[in-house]
Amino acid sequence: MLDRSTYWKQYRKTYKTEYRQWCKKHILQRRKTQKLWWAKRPELRAYYNAIARCKATHGANFRNYTQRGIQFLFKTFQKFLQEVGKRPSSKYSIDRVNVNGNYEKGNLRWATDLQQRLNKRKGG
């Protein structure tokens, strides 16, 4: 028979090992779920990428968006989604109709790569 202190030492050791294994398993599951969740929501990815472009503090996005005064004016993802709707297919990405305008109601659409290449700023 084990004395009390030995019993509790073994119990703690077993508990810690099992707890770590449980955490490792569930954290990995959560990470996999999050990756799948992002992959399934291209509209949400477009929403956050547009916000990031407008709030950039350096680099190409800073020069092309923040420095030019282009702003993201949607308060919530739901309002953004109401405006642009679901993405028609994986060949589409978000585009501003007026390239000098903000991300706002009436200025967004889902566009193909060709449509976006034809919708460029004049003179850089």
C-alpha positions in Angstrom: 0.0 0.0 0.0 1.2 3.5 -0.9 1.6 6.2 1.7 -0.3 9.4 1.2 2.5 11.6 -0.2 3.6 9.0 -2.7 0.0 8.5 -3.9 -0.5 12.2 -4.5 2.9 12.6 -6.3 1.9 9.8 -8.7 -1.6 11.2 -9.1 -0.3 14.7 -9.9 2.3 13.3 -12.4 -0.4 11.2 -14.1 -2.9 14.2 -14.1 -0.3 16.6 -15.6 0.6 14.1 -18.4 -3.0 13.4 -19.2 -3.9 17.1 -19.1 -1.0 18.0 -21.4 -2.0 15.3 -23.9 -5.6 16.5 -23.8 -4.6 20.1 -24.4 -2.3 19.2 -27.2 -5.0 17.2 -28.9 -7.7 19.9 -28.5 -5.5 22.8 -29.5 -4.5 21.0 -32.7 -8.2 20.2 -33.4 -9.1 23.9 -32.9 -6.3 25.0 -35.2 -7.5 22.6 -38.0 -11.1 23.9 -37.5 -10.0 27.5 -37.7 -8.1 26.9 -40.9 -11.1 25.1 -42.5 -13.4 27.9 -41.2 -11.3 30.6 -43.0 -11.1 28.5 -46.1 -14.9 28.2 -46.2 -15.5 32.0 -45.8 -13.8 33.9 -48.7 -16.1 36.8 -48.0 -14.7 37.2 -44.5 -11.2 36.9 -45.8 -11.9 39.7 -48.3 -13.4 41.8 -45.6 -10.3 41.5 -43.3 -7.8 41.9 -46.1 -9.5 45.1 -47.3 -9.3 46.5 -43.8 -5.7 45.5 -43.5 -4.9 47.3 -46.8 -6.5 50.5 -45.7 -4.8 50.5 -42.3 -1.3 49.6 -43.4 1.5 51.6 -41.8 4.3 50.8 -44.3 5.0 49.1 -47.6 3.1 48.9 -50.9 -0.3 48.9 -49.2 0.6 52.0 -47.3 1.5 53.8 -50.5 -1.4 52.5 -52.5 -4.2 52.8 -49.9 -3.5 54.6 -46.7 -1.3 57.4 -48.1 -3.9 58.0 -50.9 -6.6 58.4 -48.2 -8.6 55.3 -49.2 -10.7 54.1 -46.3 -12.8 51.1 -45.3 -16.2 52.5 -44.4 -18.2 49.4 -43.5 -18.9 49.1 -39.7 -19.7 45.4 -39.7 -19.1 42.3 -41.7 -22.9 41.8 -42.1 -23.2 45.2 -43.8 -20.2 44.4 -46.1 -21.8 41.1 -47.0 -25.2 42.7 -47.7 -23.5 45.1 -50.1 -21.3 42.6 -52.1 -23.2 39.3 -51.5 -21.7 35.9 -51.7 -18.6 35.4 -53.9 -19.9 33.9 -57.2 -16.9 31.5 -57.6 -13.3 31.1 -56.7 -12.3 33.1 -59.8 -13.7 36.3 -58.3 -12.2 38.7 -55.8 -13.3 42.0 -54.3 -12.8 45.1 -56.5 -13.6 48.8 -56.2 -15.5 50.2 -59.2 -13.9 53.7 -58.7 -10.2 52.9 -58.0 -9.8 56.3 -56.3 -12.9 55.8 -54.1 -13.2 54.2 -50.7 -14.4 50.7 -49.7 -18.0 51.9 -49.3 -21.6 51.1 -50.4 -22.0 51.3 -54.2 -18.3 51.1 -54.9 -17.6 47.4 -54.4 -18.1 44.3 -56.7 -16.9 40.8 -57.2 -14.6 40.9 -60.3 -12.5 38.5 -62.3 -8.8 39.0 -62.7 -9.4 40.4 -66.2 -11.9 42.9 -65.0 -9.5 44.1 -62.3 -6.6 44.5 -64.7 -8.8 46.7 -66.9 -9.9 48.8 -63.9 -6.5 50.4 -63.0 -5.5 53.9 -61.9 -4.2 56.1 -64.7 -0.6 57.3 -64.2 0.4 55.1 -61.2 
